Amino acid sequence: MSLIPRRLSNTSDLTARLRPARFQTALWLTLCALPLVPARALSPAKRPVAPSVITTATGRVETGMLDDAPYRIDIPNNWNHSLVVFYHGYSEEPYRYHPTEKLLGQQLPFYDRGYAVIQSAYSQTGWALAQAYPETESLRKYFVQRYGAPKETYVAGGSMGGELVSITLELNPKPYMGGLDLCGSVGPSHLAYEHRFAMRAAFDHYFPDVMPPLVPVPTDYVDSDAMRQKVSRALKANPANATLMRNLMQLHTDGEVAHDIAYYTFVVGDFQRRAGGNPFDNRNTIYTGTNPTSTQSDYELNDKVARYAASPKAFAYLARHFTPSGNLGKPMLALHTVFDPIVQIQYLPLYFEQVQAAGAERNFVQQYVDAEGHCNFTEQDIGDAFDELVHWTHGGPQPPSGLLKLHPEKIKTQP
């Protein structure tokens, strides 16, 4: 299975997440003023452009354009009159919805359980939080206007879409019963993405002149198979430095390093263009972990790696997109694999600490499956996690944190 497809199915400082929730919330509201607008500030449902409705063997499919974004609505024949609002992940290429294509992937377990599923392609690619949230909310409103108010509504999403689940349940929880975060890059964006920037800078130290400039990344850079193969050849030609990079990035194979370096470069360029400058800073990064038996290689890397300063204006953009408050208004179950080469697992506890500081611990559960890879879940994994979430929102106990366990008795999910 591919580690990460081309489509990937925020600033308080570190001490701020330990401050009282009241102070943290005030800081967050100041920082996030506010491309991501609360639902009450969004316009009423708009009319779609060129909507098309077809009937398939399993249900109805509607596609069209809304808010300059393609959308898709799937309503199964056994519709239980409830809804799942689904956010797709980071996409380097525009999403396209073809009504004749069967619904697949992370959305299928909801559909198979009788839920209607709606999804926006977003009007922009990349880290499109500022577009994805309001455009998806407009789609939800349109669905209600056209098909009637659902009995219940849940929000779900994978990777960047998982981040959008947490954003939705912080900014606009009222329409929802709860949310399912699948392999989401939740928490302060600046921490996770500055880590990726720092890894790319370290790669340039060990393998100079392989990649294009880091600041700024050329506007014509493409995360292509050819670029990944180029990185792979460089790693193979210098196995000693390749080992240091694997250790530093906490990855298992050179193939994962090649994939991530090519992908990280694209993401850094995406943020630089959106922010109007470089939002990343590794001047105070202390690199460790290149060699588990000696610190000498860490000394060398820290002495010689190129250091970059962030533009304050660009960093402010990164902070707005997104620094969460942790104030989850409805239950959210998060599901991850034990080893994810894309979403850094070590940063996930930071969001739970924000949730604790905001006094919303009752609304958060983190579970995992024994698997490797980004979003490498089975349909059964997703279905079981969703069943737990629905049972929880229907008055059942909060699911236990830890391993997602199969239940001997199927939990009823029909509202």
MARZANU-189720 format. One record per residue (C-alpha): chain; x, y, z negated. Coordinates in nm, 2 decimals. Each point is the difference from the previous one (the first is absolute). Layout:
N
NODE  vovex      px      py      pz
NODE      A       X       Y       Z
...
//
This chain:
415
NODE  vovex      px      py      pz
NODE      A    0.00    0.00    0.00
NODE      A    0.13    0.34    0.09
NODE      A    0.11    0.20   -0.30
NODE      A   -0.17    0.31    0.11
NODE      A   -0.19    0.07    0.32
NODE      A    0.01    0.32    0.19
NODE      A   -0.33    0.06   -0.17
NODE      A    0.05   -0.04   -0.38
NODE      A   -0.30   -0.28   -0.06
NODE      A    0.53    1.65   -1.27
NODE      A    0.24    0.42   -0.27
NODE      A   -0.01   -0.09   -0.35
NODE      A    0.34   -0.10   -0.13
NODE      A    0.06   -0.33   -0.17
NODE      A   -0.07    0.15   -0.34
NODE      A   -0.33    0.13    0.11
NODE      A   -0.16   -0.34    0.01
NODE      A    0.08   -0.04   -0.37
NODE      A   -0.15    0.34   -0.10
NODE      A   -0.35    0.03   -0.14
NODE      A   -0.27   -0.07    0.26
NODE      A   -0.14    0.35   -0.03
NODE      A    0.33    0.16    0.10
NODE      A    0.06   -0.26    0.27
NODE      A   -0.34    0.06    0.15
NODE      A    0.05    0.37    0.01
NODE      A    0.34   -0.05    0.17
NODE      A   -0.15   -0.23    0.26
NODE      A   -0.29    0.24    0.08
NODE      A    0.26    0.28    0.06
NODE      A    0.21   -0.22    0.23
NODE      A   -0.29   -0.14    0.20
NODE      A   -0.18    0.32    0.09
NODE      A   -0.12   -0.16    0.23
NODE      A    0.01   -0.14    0.35
NODE      A   -0.17   -0.31   -0.16
NODE      A   -0.33    0.17   -0.08
NODE      A   -0.26   -0.15   -0.24
NODE      A   -0.30   -0.15    0.17
NODE      A   -0.23    0.28   -0.12
NODE      A    0.20    0.24    0.21
NODE      A   -0.02   -0.20    0.32
NODE      A   -0.25    0.09    0.27
NODE      A   -0.32   -0.21    0.04
NODE      A    0.01   -0.30    0.23
NODE      A    0.08    0.09    0.36
NODE      A   -0.13   -0.16    0.32
NODE      A    0.23   -0.24    0.16
NODE      A    0.13    0.04    0.36
NODE      A   -0.08   -0.28    0.25
NODE      A   -0.13   -0.25   -0.25
NODE      A   -0.04   -0.36    0.13
NODE      A   -0.19   -0.28   -0.17
NODE      A    0.03   -0.36    0.11
NODE      A   -0.14   -0.32   -0.15
NODE      A    0.22   -0.30   -0.06
NODE      A   -0.06   -0.35   -0.12
NODE      A    0.07    0.11   -0.36
NODE      A   -0.14    0.35   -0.01
NODE      A    0.00    0.36    0.13
NODE      A    0.31    0.20    0.09
NODE      A   -0.01    0.38    0.05
NODE      A    0.30    0.20    0.12
NODE      A    0.05    0.36    0.10
NODE      A    0.18    0.32   -0.10
NODE      A   -0.07    0.20   -0.31
NODE      A    0.21    0.30   -0.13
NODE      A    0.24   -0.07    0.30
NODE      A    0.06   -0.34   -0.14
NODE      A   -0.11   -0.34    0.15
NODE      A   -0.21   -0.20   -0.24
NODE      A   -0.16   -0.35   -0.02
NODE      A   -0.30   -0.12   -0.19
NODE      A   -0.07   -0.38   -0.04
NODE      A   -0.33   -0.12   -0.15
NODE      A   -0.04   -0.38   -0.03
NODE      A   -0.32   -0.18    0.07
NODE      A   -0.01   -0.10   -0.36
NODE      A    0.04    0.36   -0.12
NODE      A   -0.05    0.03   -0.37
NODE      A   -0.06    0.38    0.04
NODE      A    0.32    0.09   -0.17
NODE      A    0.31    0.16    0.15
NODE      A    0.38   -0.02   -0.01
NODE      A    0.19    0.31    0.11
NODE      A    0.33   -0.11    0.13
NODE      A    0.33    0.20    0.04
NODE      A    0.26   -0.14    0.24
NODE      A    0.37    0.04   -0.08
NODE      A    0.29    0.20    0.14
NODE      A   -0.01   -0.01    0.38
NODE      A    0.28    0.11    0.24
NODE      A   -0.24   -0.03    0.29
NODE      A   -0.36    0.11    0.04
NODE      A   -0.27   -0.24   -0.11
NODE      A   -0.25   -0.11    0.26
NODE      A   -0.32   -0.19   -0.07
NODE      A   -0.14   -0.23    0.26
NODE      A   -0.36   -0.11   -0.08
NODE      A    0.04   -0.33    0.18
NODE      A    0.29   -0.10   -0.22
NODE      A   -0.09   -0.21   -0.31
NODE      A    0.05    0.16   -0.34
NODE      A    0.32   -0.15   -0.13
NODE      A    0.26    0.06   -0.28
NODE      A   -0.06    0.15   -0.34
NODE      A   -0.35    0.11    0.08
NODE      A   -0.14   -0.35    0.09
NODE      A   -0.05   -0.13   -0.36
NODE      A   -0.24    0.29   -0.07
NODE      A   -0.19   -0.05    0.32
NODE      A   -0.03   -0.38   -0.06
NODE      A   -0.16    0.08   -0.34
NODE      A   -0.27    0.20    0.17
NODE      A    0.14    0.35   -0.04
NODE      A   -0.01    0.26    0.27
NODE      A    0.35    0.14    0.07
NODE      A    0.09    0.34    0.13
NODE      A    0.34    0.13    0.09
NODE      A    0.15    0.32    0.15
NODE      A    0.31   -0.01    0.22
NODE      A    0.09    0.35   -0.12
NODE      A    0.07    0.29    0.24
NODE      A    0.38   -0.02   -0.06
NODE      A    0.25   -0.28   -0.03
NODE      A    0.26   -0.04   -0.28
NODE      A   -0.04    0.12   -0.36
NODE      A   -0.35    0.14    0.08
NODE      A   -0.14    0.03   -0.35
NODE      A   -0.13    0.36    0.07
NODE      A   -0.20   -0.13    0.30
NODE      A   -0.09   -0.35   -0.12
NODE      A   -0.18    0.09   -0.32
NODE      A   -0.24    0.27    0.14
NODE      A   -0.06   -0.18    0.33
NODE      A   -0.09   -0.32   -0.17
NODE      A   -0.23    0.18   -0.24
NODE      A   -0.17    0.16    0.30
NODE      A   -0.04   -0.36    0.14
NODE      A   -0.15   -0.12   -0.32
NODE      A   -0.25    0.29    0.00
NODE      A   -0.09   -0.08    0.37
NODE      A   -0.06   -0.36   -0.09
NODE      A   -0.24    0.10   -0.27
NODE      A   -0.18    0.24    0.23
NODE      A   -0.03   -0.26    0.28
NODE      A   -0.05   -0.33   -0.19
NODE      A   -0.13    0.11   -0.34
NODE      A    0.15    0.02   -0.34
NODE      A    0.17   -0.33   -0.09
NODE      A   -0.09   -0.18   -0.32
NODE      A    0.37    0.01   -0.10
NODE      A    0.31    0.14    0.16
NODE      A    0.36   -0.12   -0.06
NODE      A    0.33    0.15    0.14
NODE      A    0.29   -0.22    0.11
NODE      A    0.32    0.05    0.19
NODE      A    0.34   -0.14    0.07
NODE      A    0.35    0.15   -0.03
NODE      A   -0.05    0.38    0.05
NODE      A   -0.37   -0.09   -0.01
NODE      A    0.06   -0.13   -0.35
NODE      A    0.13    0.35   -0.10
NODE      A   -0.32    0.14    0.16
NODE      A   -0.21   -0.23   -0.22
NODE      A    0.16    0.16   -0.31
NODE      A   -0.04    0.35    0.14
NODE      A   -0.37   -0.06    0.07
NODE      A   -0.07   -0.14   -0.35
NODE      A    0.18    0.30   -0.15
NODE      A   -0.15    0.27    0.22
NODE      A   -0.34   -0.14    0.09
NODE      A   -0.11   -0.30   -0.21
NODE      A   -0.37    0.07   -0.02
NODE      A   -0.11   -0.18    0.32
NODE      A    0.20   -0.32   -0.09
NODE      A   -0.04   -0.29   -0.23
NODE      A    0.38   -0.07    0.01
NODE      A    0.30   -0.05    0.23
NODE      A    0.24   -0.27    0.12
NODE      A    0.36    0.11    0.05
NODE      A    0.18   -0.25    0.22
NODE      A    0.38    0.04    0.00
NODE      A   -0.04    0.37   -0.05
NODE      A    0.28    0.26   -0.02
NODE      A   -0.17    0.15   -0.31
NODE      A    0.16    0.26   -0.23
NODE      A    0.21    0.31    0.07
NODE      A    0.09    0.00    0.36
NODE      A    0.32    0.19   -0.05
NODE      A    0.16   -0.28   -0.20
NODE      A   -0.07   -0.28    0.24
NODE      A    0.10    0.20    0.31
NODE      A    0.30    0.16   -0.14
NODE      A    0.12   -0.35   -0.08
NODE      A   -0.04   -0.09    0.37
NODE      A    0.18    0.31    0.10
NODE      A    0.29   -0.08   -0.24
NODE      A    0.03   -0.35    0.14
NODE      A    0.02    0.13    0.36
NODE      A    0.28    0.24   -0.12
NODE      A    0.19   -0.29   -0.16
NODE      A   -0.04   -0.20    0.33
NODE      A    0.17    0.29    0.18
NODE      A    0.30   -0.03   -0.24
NODE      A    0.04   -0.37    0.07
NODE      A   -0.08    0.01    0.37
NODE      A    0.08    0.35    0.14
NODE      A   -0.13    0.10    0.34
NODE      A   -0.24   -0.29    0.03
NODE      A   -0.32    0.21   -0.07
NODE      A   -0.09    0.35    0.12
NODE      A    0.04    0.30   -0.23
NODE      A   -0.19   -0.02   -0.32
NODE      A   -0.07    0.38   -0.05
NODE      A   -0.18    0.06    0.21
NODE      A   -0.10   -0.33    0.16
NODE      A   -0.03    0.06    0.38
NODE      A   -0.36    0.06    0.11
NODE      A    0.03   -0.26    0.27
NODE      A    0.11   -0.28   -0.24
NODE      A   -0.20   -0.32    0.04
NODE      A    0.00   -0.29   -0.25
NODE      A    0.05   -0.26    0.28
NODE      A    0.10   -0.36    0.02
NODE      A    0.31    0.12    0.18
NODE      A    0.10    0.22   -0.29
NODE      A   -0.05   -0.28   -0.25
NODE      A    0.22   -0.23    0.21
NODE      A    0.26    0.28    0.01
NODE      A    0.00    0.01   -0.38
NODE      A    0.01   -0.38   -0.02
NODE      A    0.31   -0.01    0.22
NODE      A    0.17    0.25   -0.22
NODE      A   -0.08   -0.21   -0.31
NODE      A    0.13   -0.31    0.16
NODE      A    0.32    0.17    0.10
NODE      A    0.08    0.10   -0.35
NODE      A   -0.13   -0.27   -0.24
NODE      A    0.17    0.15   -0.31
NODE      A   -0.18    0.33    0.03
NODE      A   -0.32   -0.18    0.10
NODE      A    0.01   -0.18   -0.33
NODE      A    0.04    0.33   -0.18
NODE      A   -0.30    0.15    0.17
NODE      A   -0.22   -0.31   -0.07
NODE      A    0.10    0.02   -0.37
NODE      A   -0.07    0.38   -0.01
NODE      A   -0.34   -0.03    0.17
NODE      A   -0.09   -0.31   -0.20
NODE      A   -0.08   -0.19    0.32
NODE      A    0.05   -0.36    0.09
NODE      A    0.12    0.00    0.36
NODE      A    0.18    0.21    0.26
NODE      A   -0.32   -0.01    0.20
NODE      A   -0.19    0.18   -0.28
NODE      A    0.28    0.26   -0.02
NODE      A   -0.01    0.06    0.38
NODE      A   -0.38    0.03    0.00
NODE      A   -0.01    0.24   -0.30
NODE      A    0.28    0.23    0.12
NODE      A   -0.16    0.05    0.34
NODE      A   -0.35    0.04   -0.16
NODE      A    0.12    0.24   -0.27
NODE      A    0.16    0.22    0.26
NODE      A   -0.33    0.04    0.17
NODE      A   -0.18    0.08   -0.33
NODE      A    0.26    0.26   -0.10
NODE      A   -0.04    0.17    0.34
NODE      A   -0.38   -0.01   -0.04
NODE      A    0.02    0.17   -0.34
NODE      A    0.25    0.26    0.13
NODE      A   -0.22    0.11    0.28
NODE      A   -0.32    0.00   -0.22
NODE      A    0.18    0.20   -0.27
NODE      A    0.17    0.24    0.23
NODE      A    0.35   -0.09   -0.13
NODE      A    0.18   -0.27   -0.20
NODE      A   -0.20   -0.09   -0.32
NODE      A    0.26   -0.26   -0.12
NODE      A    0.29    0.05   -0.23
NODE      A    0.27   -0.25   -0.11
NODE      A    0.24    0.25   -0.16
NODE      A   -0.07   -0.14   -0.35
NODE      A   -0.04   -0.36    0.11
NODE      A    0.24   -0.24   -0.18
NODE      A    0.02   -0.31    0.21
NODE      A    0.04   -0.33   -0.18
NODE      A   -0.04   -0.37    0.07
NODE      A    0.22   -0.05    0.31
NODE      A    0.19   -0.28   -0.17
NODE      A   -0.14   -0.19   -0.30
NODE      A    0.35   -0.10   -0.13
NODE      A    0.18    0.33    0.04
NODE      A   -0.07    0.37   -0.01
NODE      A    0.29    0.10    0.23
NODE      A   -0.21    0.00    0.31
NODE      A   -0.25    0.22   -0.17
NODE      A    0.27    0.25   -0.09
NODE      A    0.11    0.01    0.37
NODE      A   -0.35    0.05    0.13
NODE      A   -0.08    0.28   -0.24
NODE      A    0.33    0.18    0.08
NODE      A   -0.05   -0.02    0.38
NODE      A   -0.37   -0.01    0.09
NODE      A   -0.13    0.31    0.17
NODE      A   -0.21    0.22   -0.23
NODE      A   -0.30    0.19    0.12
NODE      A   -0.21    0.28   -0.16
NODE      A   -0.38    0.03    0.04
NODE      A   -0.17    0.31    0.13
NODE      A   -0.22    0.12   -0.29
NODE      A   -0.29    0.07    0.23
NODE      A    0.03   -0.34    0.16
NODE      A    0.03   -0.17   -0.34
NODE      A   -0.32    0.18   -0.11
NODE      A   -0.18   -0.17    0.30
NODE      A    0.13   -0.34   -0.11
NODE      A   -0.13    0.07   -0.35
NODE      A   -0.34    0.09    0.12
NODE      A   -0.02   -0.32    0.21
NODE      A   -0.02   -0.14   -0.26
NODE      A    0.06    0.03   -0.37
NODE      A   -0.29   -0.18   -0.18
NODE      A   -0.15    0.09   -0.33
NODE      A   -0.07   -0.36   -0.11
NODE      A   -0.35    0.10   -0.08
NODE      A   -0.18   -0.29    0.17
NODE      A   -0.37    0.07   -0.02
NODE      A   -0.11   -0.36    0.09
NODE      A    0.16   -0.35   -0.04
NODE      A    0.29   -0.08    0.24
NODE      A    0.16   -0.34    0.04
NODE      A    0.35    0.01    0.16
NODE      A    0.14   -0.30    0.17
NODE      A    0.37   -0.05    0.10
NODE      A    0.24   -0.27    0.10
NODE      A    0.29   -0.08   -0.24
NODE      A    0.25    0.11    0.27
NODE      A   -0.09    0.28    0.23
NODE      A    0.28    0.14    0.22
NODE      A   -0.19    0.31    0.09
NODE      A   -0.19    0.12   -0.31
NODE      A    0.26    0.01   -0.28
NODE      A   -0.14   -0.20   -0.29
NODE      A    0.21    0.18   -0.26
NODE      A   -0.20    0.31    0.05
NODE      A   -0.35   -0.15   -0.05
NODE      A    0.01    0.02   -0.39
NODE      A    0.04    0.38    0.03
NODE      A   -0.36    0.03    0.12
NODE      A   -0.13   -0.21   -0.28
NODE      A    0.18    0.23   -0.24
NODE      A   -0.18    0.30    0.16
NODE      A   -0.33   -0.19   -0.04
NODE      A    0.08   -0.06   -0.37
NODE      A    0.09    0.37   -0.05
NODE      A   -0.32    0.10    0.16
NODE      A   -0.20   -0.23   -0.23
NODE      A   -0.13   -0.21    0.29
NODE      A    0.16   -0.33   -0.09
NODE      A   -0.34   -0.17   -0.01
NODE      A   -0.03    0.05    0.37
NODE      A    0.33   -0.15    0.12
NODE      A    0.11   -0.36    0.05
NODE      A    0.32   -0.11    0.18
NODE      A    0.02   -0.36    0.13
NODE      A    0.24   -0.19    0.22
NODE      A    0.02   -0.30    0.22
NODE      A    0.31   -0.23    0.03
NODE      A    0.10    0.10    0.35
NODE      A    0.26    0.21    0.18
NODE      A   -0.06    0.27    0.26
NODE      A   -0.19    0.32    0.04
NODE      A   -0.37   -0.06   -0.04
NODE      A    0.06   -0.37    0.05
NODE      A   -0.34   -0.11   -0.14
NODE      A   -0.23   -0.27    0.11
NODE      A   -0.36    0.07    0.07
NODE      A   -0.08   -0.21   -0.31
NODE      A    0.23    0.22   -0.21
NODE      A   -0.18    0.32    0.11
NODE      A   -0.34   -0.17   -0.04
NODE      A    0.08   -0.12   -0.35
NODE      A    0.13    0.34   -0.11
NODE      A   -0.31    0.17    0.14
NODE      A   -0.22   -0.25   -0.18
NODE      A    0.17    0.09   -0.32
NODE      A   -0.04    0.37    0.06
NODE      A   -0.38   -0.04    0.08
NODE      A   -0.05   -0.21   -0.31
NODE      A    0.18    0.26   -0.21
NODE      A   -0.21    0.29    0.14
NODE      A   -0.32   -0.20   -0.07
NODE      A    0.08   -0.01   -0.37
NODE      A    0.23   -0.29   -0.02
NODE      A    0.33    0.01   -0.19
NODE      A    0.30    0.19    0.13
NODE      A    0.20   -0.25    0.20
NODE      A    0.33   -0.11   -0.16
NODE      A    0.32    0.15    0.13
NODE      A    0.26   -0.23    0.14
NODE      A   -0.04   -0.29    0.24
NODE      A   -0.31    0.00    0.22
NODE      A   -0.16   -0.33   -0.09
NODE      A   -0.26   -0.20    0.19
NODE      A   -0.32   -0.05   -0.19
NODE      A   -0.16   -0.34   -0.04
NODE      A   -0.34    0.16    0.04
NODE      A   -0.06    0.26    0.28
NODE      A   -0.08    0.34   -0.14
NODE      A   -0.32    0.14    0.15
NODE      A    0.08    0.30    0.22
NODE      A   -0.34    0.09    0.14
NODE      A   -0.12    0.32   -0.17
//
